[in-house]
Amino acid sequence: GKVPKLFELEKIEQNLLRATRLSTSFQQSPKSAYGGLIMAQALSAAESTLSESFKPHSMHSYFIMSVDPALAVDYRVRRLRDGKSLCSRSVEATQNGNIVFTMQASFQAIDEKLRPCVLR
C-alpha cells in the first residue's frame, strides 16, 4: 500500500533523515503538504534513533512555514537525553535551508511493570 511509503525516510547521516514523499489525499492545497504527515514523519525520524522498547510519551510541535510537497524535507534529530526508562528527542524539519517545523518528544520504555492506564 501507499501508507508505509509515506514514512520511509532516507538516512543521510546518523541523525539526519530525508523525506521525498510529501503528497497525500489529505492535502487541502497542492502547494502545501499535509501538516499531519510532517508531524508523523518527524516522530518517525525521532523513533529511528531509539530501540523498539521505547514508545512515544509526550510531544510538542510547532509549524513554522508551509511545506512545498514538490521538495524534499530534511529531519535533523538531536538526542537530548538517553535514560533507562525515558529518552528525549528534538527534531527540526528543514526545506531549502529554512526551518519549517520543530518538535520535542519524550519516549518511555515499555515494561511489564509500567502498564498504561485503562479506562473502565
Backbone as a printed PyTorch tensor [residue, N CA C, xyz], in Angstrom:
tensor([[[  0.8020,  -1.1860,   0.0000],
         [  0.0000,   0.0000,   0.0000],
         [  0.8500,   1.2560,   0.0000]],

        [[  0.2000,   2.3990,  -0.0830],
         [  0.8900,   3.6800,  -0.1410],
         [  1.2770,   4.2120,   1.2350]],

        [[  0.5540,   3.8400,   2.2810],
         [  0.7900,   4.4250,   3.5950],
         [  2.2100,   4.2040,   4.1030]],

        [[  2.7560,   2.9810,   4.1280],
         [  4.1070,   2.8030,   4.6540],
         [  5.1650,   3.6410,   3.9300]],

        [[  5.0100,   3.8610,   2.6290],
         [  5.9980,   4.6280,   1.8790],
         [  6.0590,   6.0790,   2.3310]],

        [[  4.9680,   6.5950,   2.8760],
         [  4.9610,   7.9650,   3.3830],
         [  5.9120,   8.1230,   4.5630]],

        [[  6.2000,   7.0200,   5.2510],
         [  7.0630,   7.0700,   6.4350],
         [  8.4530,   6.5040,   6.1730]],

        [[  8.7530,   6.1820,   4.9380],
         [ 10.1000,   5.7300,   4.5840],
         [ 10.9860,   6.9580,   4.4540]],

        [[ 11.9300,   7.0840,   5.3840],
         [ 12.8430,   8.2120,   5.3870],
         [ 14.2320,   7.7230,   5.0030]],

        [[ 14.8850,   8.4430,   4.1200],
         [ 16.2340,   8.0960,   3.6860],
         [ 17.2280,   8.5920,   4.7260]],

        [[ 18.1000,   7.6900,   5.1850],
         [ 19.1200,   8.0700,   6.1690],
         [ 20.2900,   8.7360,   5.4430]],

        [[ 20.5170,  10.0200,   5.7240],
         [ 21.6020,  10.7810,   5.1100],
         [ 22.8530,  10.6960,   5.9790]],

        [[ 22.6630,  10.8930,   7.2810],
         [ 23.7190,  10.7730,   8.2960],
         [ 23.0850,  10.0970,   9.5040]],

        [[ 23.8730,   9.9350,  10.5730],
         [ 23.3590,   9.2470,  11.7600],
         [ 22.0750,   9.8890,  12.2970]],

        [[ 22.0080,  11.1960,  12.3740],
         [ 20.8540,  11.8910,  12.9310],
         [ 20.1470,  12.7820,  11.9160]],

        [[ 20.3040,  12.4690,  10.6350],
         [ 19.6830,  13.2620,   9.5720],
         [ 18.9760,  12.3330,   8.5980]],

        [[ 17.6590,  12.5650,   8.4400],
         [ 16.8530,  11.7410,   7.5430],
         [ 16.1160,  12.6480,   6.5650]],

        [[ 15.7820,  12.0940,   5.3910],
         [ 15.1390,  12.8860,   4.3330],
         [ 13.8540,  12.2020,   3.8740]],

        [[ 12.8120,  13.0160,   3.6980],
         [ 11.5330,  12.5470,   3.1550],
         [ 11.3210,  13.1880,   1.7900]],

        [[ 10.9570,  12.3760,   0.8170],
         [ 10.6730,  12.8930,  -0.5170],
         [  9.2120,  12.6980,  -0.8950]],

        [[  8.4940,  11.8540,  -0.1590],
         [  7.0740,  11.6270,  -0.4310],
         [  6.2540,  12.5250,   0.4870]],

        [[  5.7300,  13.6000,  -0.0580],
         [  5.0210,  14.5860,   0.7590],
         [  3.6070,  14.8730,   0.2680]],

        [[  3.1680,  14.1770,  -0.7660],
         [  1.8180,  14.3860,  -1.2890],
         [  0.8830,  13.3150,  -0.7580]],

        [[ -0.2680,  13.7550,  -0.2290],
         [ -1.2840,  12.8210,   0.2640],
         [ -2.6590,  13.2930,  -0.1880]],

        [[ -3.6320,  12.4530,   0.0000],
         [ -5.0030,  12.8240,  -0.3340],
         [ -5.5970,  13.7830,   0.6940]],

        [[ -4.8860,  13.9880,   1.8360],
         [ -5.3730,  14.8790,   2.8920],
         [ -5.0410,  16.3440,   2.6310]],

        [[ -4.1840,  16.6070,   1.6680],
         [ -3.7920,  17.9800,   1.3700],
         [ -4.9980,  18.8110,   0.9680]],

        [[ -5.0740,  20.0140,   1.5030],
         [ -6.1400,  20.9190,   1.0940],
         [ -5.6880,  21.7830,  -0.0730]],

        [[ -4.3760,  21.8360,  -0.2720],
         [ -3.8100,  22.6290,  -1.3580],
         [ -2.6510,  21.8690,  -1.9770]],

        [[ -2.5270,  21.8710,  -3.2970],
         [ -1.3800,  21.1910,  -3.9230],
         [ -0.0630,  21.9280,  -3.6600]],

        [[ -0.1400,  23.1260,  -3.0880],
         [  1.0610,  23.9240,  -2.8280],
         [  1.6030,  23.7410,  -1.4170]],

        [[  0.8840,  23.0080,  -0.5610],
         [  1.2960,  22.8540,   0.8260],
         [  1.0600,  21.4200,   1.2910]],

        [[  2.0750,  20.8200,   1.9030],
         [  1.9710,  19.4410,   2.3960],
         [  1.0370,  19.3780,   3.6030]],

        [[  0.4180,  18.2390,   3.8180],
         [ -0.4710,  17.9950,   4.9500],
         [  0.3440,  18.0070,   6.2490]],

        [[ -0.0450,  18.8520,   7.2000],
         [  0.7010,  19.0060,   8.4530],
         [  0.8140,  17.7270,   9.2590]],

        [[ -0.2380,  16.9100,   9.2440],
         [ -0.1920,  15.6440,   9.9800],
         [  0.8970,  14.7230,   9.4640]],

        [[  1.1530,  14.7750,   8.1670],
         [  2.2200,  13.9620,   7.5840],
         [  3.5860,  14.4620,   8.0550]],

        [[  3.7900,  15.7700,   8.0780],
         [  5.0670,  16.3310,   8.5230],
         [  5.3170,  15.9510,   9.9820]],

        [[  4.2810,  16.0440,  10.8080],
         [  4.4040,  15.6720,  12.2210],
         [  4.7280,  14.1840,  12.3650]],

        [[  4.0340,  13.3440,  11.6100],
         [  4.2590,  11.8990,  11.6900],
         [  5.6600,  11.5310,  11.2030]],

        [[  6.1420,  12.1820,  10.1470],
         [  7.4960,  11.9080,   9.6650],
         [  8.5400,  12.3540,  10.6890]],

        [[  8.3160,  13.4810,  11.3640],
         [  9.2420,  13.9370,  12.4020],
         [  9.2750,  12.9380,  13.5590]],

        [[  8.1130,  12.4300,  13.9410],
         [  8.0520,  11.4280,  15.0070],
         [  8.7690,  10.1530,  14.5780]],

        [[  8.5870,   9.7560,  13.3300],
         [  9.2670,   8.5800,  12.7970],
         [ 10.7870,   8.7720,  12.8030]],

        [[ 11.2430,   9.9760,  12.4510],
         [ 12.6800,  10.2750,  12.4720],
         [ 13.2270,  10.1480,  13.8860]],

        [[ 12.4980,  10.6870,  14.8660],
         [ 12.9360,  10.5820,  16.2670],
         [ 12.9590,   9.1270,  16.7140]],

        [[ 11.9240,   8.3600,  16.3710],
         [ 11.8640,   6.9450,  16.7550],
         [ 12.9960,   6.1360,  16.1480]],

        [[ 13.5030,   6.5620,  15.0060],
         [ 14.5830,   5.8120,  14.3440],
         [ 15.8760,   5.8390,  15.1470]],

        [[ 15.9710,   6.7190,  16.1450],
         [ 17.1890,   6.8050,  16.9620],
         [ 17.0550,   6.0240,  18.2660]],

        [[ 15.9540,   5.2950,  18.4170],
         [ 15.6740,   4.5740,  19.6660],
         [ 15.4850,   3.0900,  19.4130]],

        [[ 15.6370,   2.2970,  20.4750],
         [ 15.3140,   0.8780,  20.3590],
         [ 13.8010,   0.7360,  20.3380]],

        [[ 13.3180,  -0.4020,  19.8860],
         [ 11.8770,  -0.6280,  19.7550],
         [ 11.1680,  -0.6910,  21.1000]],

        [[ 11.9250,  -0.7770,  22.2050],
         [ 11.2910,  -0.8480,  23.5220],
         [ 10.7970,   0.5140,  24.0020]],

        [[ 11.1190,   1.5930,  23.2710],
         [ 10.6640,   2.9310,  23.6410],
         [  9.4990,   3.3610,  22.7540]],

        [[  8.4490,   3.8700,  23.3860],
         [  7.2550,   4.3320,  22.6780],
         [  6.9990,   5.7940,  23.0450]],

        [[  6.3410,   6.5560,  22.1610],
         [  6.0770,   7.9780,  22.4420],
         [  5.3140,   8.1780,  23.7500]],

        [[  5.7390,   9.1850,  24.5070],
         [  5.1180,   9.5190,  25.7900],
         [  4.4650,  10.8980,  25.7210]],

        [[  5.1950,  11.8870,  25.1940],
         [  4.6170,  13.2260,  25.0070],
         [  5.3090,  13.9100,  23.8380]],

        [[  4.6280,  14.9100,  23.2960],
         [  5.1790,  15.6000,  22.1270],
         [  4.6430,  17.0270,  22.0780]],

        [[  5.5140,  17.9490,  21.7150],
         [  5.1500,  19.3520,  21.4960],
         [  5.7350,  19.7520,  20.1520]],

        [[  4.9480,  20.4240,  19.3270],
         [  5.4440,  20.7700,  17.9970],
         [  4.9340,  22.1220,  17.5380]],

        [[  5.6640,  22.7020,  16.5840],
         [  5.2960,  23.9960,  16.0050],
         [  5.4640,  23.9460,  14.4960]],

        [[  4.4330,  24.3840,  13.7890],
         [  4.5080,  24.5510,  12.3440],
         [  4.9630,  25.9860,  12.0980]],

        [[  6.1080,  26.1530,  11.4450],
         [  6.7010,  27.4730,  11.2780],
         [  6.4410,  28.0460,   9.8870]],

        [[  6.5590,  27.2170,   8.8700],
         [  6.3170,  27.6470,   7.4890],
         [  5.5850,  26.5260,   6.7640]],

        [[  4.9070,  26.8600,   5.6670],
         [  4.2680,  25.8020,   4.8870],
         [  5.3490,  25.0020,   4.1550]],

        [[  5.0170,  23.7560,   3.8670],
         [  5.9520,  22.8220,   3.2360],
         [  5.5040,  22.5750,   1.8030]],

        [[  6.4170,  22.7810,   0.8660],
         [  6.1530,  22.5350,  -0.5490],
         [  6.2720,  21.0310,  -0.7970]],

        [[  5.1860,  20.3490,  -1.1980],
         [  5.2450,  18.8990,  -1.3870],
         [  6.1260,  18.4610,  -2.5600]],

        [[  6.5480,  19.3890,  -3.3950],
         [  7.4070,  19.0480,  -4.5350],
         [  8.8820,  18.9710,  -4.1430]],

        [[  9.2350,  19.4240,  -2.9250],
         [ 10.6310,  19.4470,  -2.4870],
         [ 10.8200,  18.5430,  -1.2770]],

        [[ 12.0340,  17.9940,  -1.1320],
         [ 12.3460,  17.1170,  -0.0040],
         [ 12.3750,  17.8980,   1.3100]],

        [[ 12.1210,  17.1900,   2.4070],
         [ 12.2410,  17.7430,   3.7520],
         [ 13.2940,  16.9380,   4.4990]],

        [[ 14.2260,  17.6470,   5.1500],
         [ 15.2510,  17.0010,   5.9710],
         [ 14.8530,  17.0950,   7.4410]],

        [[ 14.9960,  15.9800,   8.1550],
         [ 14.6820,  15.9120,   9.5800],
         [ 15.9690,  15.6660,  10.3480]],

        [[ 16.4130,  16.6740,  11.1300],
         [ 17.6090,  16.5300,  11.9600],
         [ 17.1700,  16.2420,  13.3870]],

        [[ 17.6510,  15.1200,  13.9210],
         [ 17.2800,  14.6700,  15.2630],
         [ 18.4220,  14.9730,  16.2270]],

        [[ 18.0770,  15.6150,  17.3390],
         [ 19.0490,  15.8290,  18.4220],
         [ 18.6620,  14.9240,  19.5840]],

        [[ 19.6300,  14.1960,  20.0850],
         [ 19.4100,  13.2890,  21.2120],
         [ 19.6350,  14.0810,  22.5000]],

        [[ 18.5580,  14.5180,  23.1150],
         [ 18.6560,  15.3740,  24.2950],
         [ 18.9470,  14.5920,  25.5620]],

        [[ 18.3510,  13.4070,  25.6920],
         [ 18.5610,  12.5890,  26.8870],
         [ 18.3140,  11.1280,  26.5450]],

        [[ 19.2130,  10.2730,  27.0090],
         [ 19.0430,   8.8290,  26.8690],
         [ 19.0990,   8.2070,  28.2510]],

        [[ 17.9540,   7.9990,  28.8500],
         [ 17.8840,   7.3720,  30.1640],
         [ 17.4770,   5.9210,  30.0500]],

        [[ 17.3770,   5.2430,  31.2020],
         [ 16.9800,   3.8340,  31.1990],
         [ 15.5110,   3.6580,  30.8570]],

        [[ 14.6850,   4.6000,  31.3330],
         [ 13.2540,   4.4500,  31.0880],
         [ 12.6500,   5.6190,  30.3110]],

        [[ 13.3840,   6.7160,  30.1330],
         [ 12.8620,   7.8760,  29.4270],
         [ 13.9490,   8.4730,  28.5370]],

        [[ 13.5930,   8.7650,  27.2920],
         [ 14.5060,   9.3990,  26.3340],
         [ 13.8200,  10.6280,  25.7480]],

        [[ 14.6050,  11.6420,  25.4180],
         [ 14.0550,  12.8630,  24.8280],
         [ 14.7570,  13.1680,  23.5210]],

        [[ 13.9650,  13.6320,  22.5600],
         [ 14.4940,  13.9930,  21.2470],
         [ 13.9210,  15.3370,  20.8030]],

        [[ 14.7160,  16.0530,  20.0260],
         [ 14.2840,  17.2820,  19.3780],
         [ 14.4790,  17.0660,  17.8800]],

        [[ 13.5060,  17.4990,  17.0850],
         [ 13.5960,  17.3270,  15.6350],
         [ 13.3260,  18.6710,  14.9650]],

        [[ 14.2010,  19.0370,  14.0300],
         [ 13.9880,  20.2040,  13.1820],
         [ 13.7910,  19.7160,  11.7610]],

        [[ 12.6850,  20.1280,  11.1560],
         [ 12.4230,  19.8030,   9.7540],
         [ 12.7930,  21.0350,   8.9340]],

        [[ 13.6250,  20.8310,   7.9120],
         [ 14.0380,  21.9520,   7.0740],
         [ 13.7440,  21.6570,   5.6100]],

        [[ 13.4990,  22.7400,   4.8830],
         [ 13.2870,  22.6560,   3.4390],
         [ 13.9720,  23.8750,   2.8310]],

        [[ 14.8470,  23.6430,   1.8680],
         [ 15.6250,  24.7370,   1.2490],
         [ 16.3810,  25.5550,   2.2830]],

        [[ 16.8760,  24.9130,   3.3340],
         [ 17.6470,  25.6060,   4.3640],
         [ 16.8180,  26.3580,   5.3810]],

        [[ 15.4920,  26.3440,   5.2660],
         [ 14.6100,  27.0260,   6.2090],
         [ 13.9550,  26.0300,   7.1490]],

        [[ 13.8890,  26.3700,   8.4290],
         [ 13.1880,  25.5180,   9.3830],
         [ 11.6900,  25.6850,   9.1390]],

        [[ 11.0050,  24.5620,   8.9070],
         [  9.5680,  24.6050,   8.6160],
         [  8.7260,  24.0040,   9.7480]],

        [[  9.3650,  23.2100,  10.6120],
         [  8.6450,  22.5110,  11.6810],
         [  9.6380,  22.1230,  12.7570]],

        [[  9.2340,  22.2330,  14.0190],
         [ 10.0650,  21.7480,  15.1270],
         [  9.2100,  20.8810,  16.0450]],

        [[  9.8740,  19.9400,  16.7050],
         [  9.1770,  19.0380,  17.6130],
         [ 10.1070,  18.6270,  18.7380]],

        [[  9.5720,  18.5320,  19.9430],
         [ 10.2700,  17.8990,  21.0520],
         [  9.3840,  16.7610,  21.5190]],

        [[  9.9860,  15.6160,  21.7550],
         [  9.2150,  14.4440,  22.1610],
         [  9.9740,  13.6620,  23.2110]],

        [[  9.2070,  13.0430,  24.1030],
         [  9.8100,  12.1240,  25.0640],
         [  9.2560,  10.7340,  24.7790]],

        [[ 10.0670,   9.7470,  25.0760],
         [  9.7210,   8.3460,  24.8230],
         [  9.9510,   7.5640,  26.1030]],

        [[  9.0080,   6.6860,  26.4190],
         [  9.0890,   5.9010,  27.6410],
         [  9.3140,   4.4390,  27.2940]],

        [[ 10.1410,   3.7870,  28.1100],
         [ 10.3810,   2.3620,  27.9190],
         [  9.1220,   1.5920,  28.2910]],

        [[  8.7580,   0.6450,  27.4480],
         [  7.6070,  -0.2050,  27.7320],
         [  8.1130,  -1.3900,  28.5440]],

        [[  7.4970,  -1.5780,  29.7200],
         [  7.9330,  -2.6080,  30.6540],
         [  6.6880,  -3.2310,  31.2670]],

        [[  6.7720,  -4.4720,  31.6650],
         [  5.6160,  -5.1420,  32.2680],
         [  5.1240,  -4.3810,  33.5060]],

        [[  6.0150,  -3.7410,  34.2560],
         [  5.6420,  -3.0110,  35.4680],
         [  4.9890,  -1.6750,  35.1550]],

        [[  5.2370,  -1.1360,  33.9590],
         [  4.6890,   0.1640,  33.5700],
         [  3.5220,  -0.0570,  32.6040]],

        [[  2.3610,  -0.2980,  33.1360],
         [  1.1910,  -0.5280,  32.2900],
         [  0.4450,   0.7830,  32.0740]],

        [[ -0.0080,   1.0250,  30.8440],
         [ -0.7700,   2.2550,  30.5900],
         [ -2.1120,   2.2080,  31.3180]],

        [[ -2.6460,   3.3970,  31.6180],
         [ -3.9590,   3.4930,  32.2630],
         [ -5.0270,   2.9460,  31.3210]],

        [[ -5.9800,   2.2410,  31.8780],
         [ -7.0760,   1.6860,  31.0860],
         [ -8.3730,   2.2710,  31.6290]],

        [[ -9.1830,   2.8550,  30.7430],
         [-10.4760,   3.3930,  31.1640],
         [-11.4340,   2.2540,  31.4090]],

        [[-12.1870,   2.3240,  32.4890],
         [-13.1700,   1.2750,  32.8090],
         [-14.5620,   1.7870,  32.6810]]])
